[in-house]
Amino acid sequence: MRNLGFFAIFLGLFFFAGNASATTYYVDYASGSDANSGTSNTAPWMHVPGMQGCSAVCAATAPKPADSFILKGGVTWPNASFPILWSWSGTSGNPIYIGVDKTWYAGSSWTRPIFDAQDTVIGGTWNMFLHFVTSGVTYVAVDNIEMKGITWNSVPTYGHLAYITTNTASHITLTNLYMHRWTHTGTGGDNLIVVLGDTNSPYAAGSVCDYCIIDGSDGSSDSGVAFYGFPSVTHSVIHDLPNGILTCGHGELGFNHIYNIKTSVDAPTVHENAIETLTPGAGIFYIHDNVIHDMAIGESMMTGNTNETDYIWNNIIYNLAGGNPFHFPQNTGQTVTAIHYWNNTIVPQSGQNCLIQAFASGTVGTLDFQNNHCITTTSAVNGAISIVSTLNINNNVLQTPTQATTQGFTTSETYVYSPSTTNSSTVASGVNLSSNCSGALAGLCRDTGYACIVDATKQVVCPARTAVTRPSGSAAWDKSAYMLVSSASQPAAPLNLTAIVQ
């Protein structure tokens, strides 16, 4: 099932906003001409405004709110077309759309349009596909494009090597993008940021990447950060690179499948992570329903900055061969407001606790660790904790790997470490946390959706598992990311359903 989150809202705004001045432009590198009107698919442009080579009518056109730029499916734009230097804004009710119409394509069936750097450094200052070059750009949506072939052969200036940089932009929505195959040669190292947000306030506010694929398996998997300083990443699949999501400020990180975190070519200078919240914090993070596994090194989840509150639930973390489980705080000297770990399944490497205090300086106001399933060889779920004012570590299940296997918790299950019988230690043994299930925390009253998978067409499909509703009232919850699926279980109301408009 495809997710219907922002994309459905965007389509509704776009198609029904009633903006009489909105224009749809068509773009086809193979047969278009920038001298055409661009307003029909029989007279398309060759380039998008801001793209290298854009001329004539294309260059004379200033995109405006509610305009859309439709790229022909199956067509490739080569290295010489980049970077796109974008400087135009939409509005909250009328965003600008750069994407596709799935009825318009080359070949026998629709596939994504392709931006291909052709394994050659993109000339000029910005070695990237898309750069929001003007300060303060807002409300732009980029959808359903394949981007590949970025390469570098030297150490670049920060922010000059990426697939997309939002600069100081806000309310940028990236959906259904497939970004892959980057390589480095020469003195180039672990320098790539696939999507670069903003590490200064307001931290790319309102921006989200939804249903995206970041895949380093067909290139230099010893390099790359999928997201840096980008606030919200949801329903995405990220794999085969040293760093997944490094965010700051505030946001939602949910339903992401992150795996094969590799050792960086620049280790130990570069530190590997699946998810990390960075200084400055100063906001709320909702980190939930992620599946993280197969880490060669680094932290699976490291959070906790000054004035930051973290809600962390329904995550499944396992196969941490050289990686670590939950770590806090993110750095020394932080004054963290609160961290709540609820209903997670954690399997660290042998000899490690499931919750680790990484630094002994700073303070955490409240740390709440409940209903978690911890499978490890240590005698406690947590290591030594000395900087927390209000500490609540209760109602968790601690099992050795042998005990867990005996009860059927294994990686050979369709959904790893899920309960299979009512005799499992996690079942109906936890505290009921339904009083927290409102607003952005409503999903706590459903068990894990098990993130997402990628289908044969390189599209993200979510959820990978049908979530089950947790009991309301005072009935016991399971101590796990899962509720036991039984004949009495009720499937949760669907979240983020997406209508496909073609």
Buried (B, 14 or more C-beta within 10 A) or exposed (E): EBBBBBBBEBBEBBEEBEBEEBBBBBBBBEEBBBEBBBBEBEBBBBBBBBBBBBEBBBBEBEBBBBBBBBBBBBBBBBBEBBBBBBBBBBBEEBBBBBBBBBEBBBEEEBBBBBBBBEBBBBEEEBBBBBBBBBEEBBBBBBBBBBBBBBBBEEBBEEBBBBBBBBBBBBBBBBBBBBBBBBBBEEEBBBBBBBBBBBBEEBBBBBBBBBBBBBBBEEBBBBBBBBBBBBBBBBBBBBBBBBBBBBBBBBBBBBBBBBBBBBBBBBBEEBBBBBBBBBBBBBBBBBBBBBBBBBBBBBBBBBBBBBEBBBBBBBBBBBBBEEBBBBBBBBBEEBBBBBBBBBBBBBBBBEEBBBBBBBBEEBBBEBBBBBBBBBBBBBEBBBEEBEBBEEBEBEBBBBBBBEEBBEBBBEEEEEBBBBBBEEEBBBBBBBBBBBEBBEEEBEBBBBBBBBBBBBEEEBBBBBBBBBBBBBBEEEEBBBBBBBBBBEEEBEEBEBBBEBEEEE
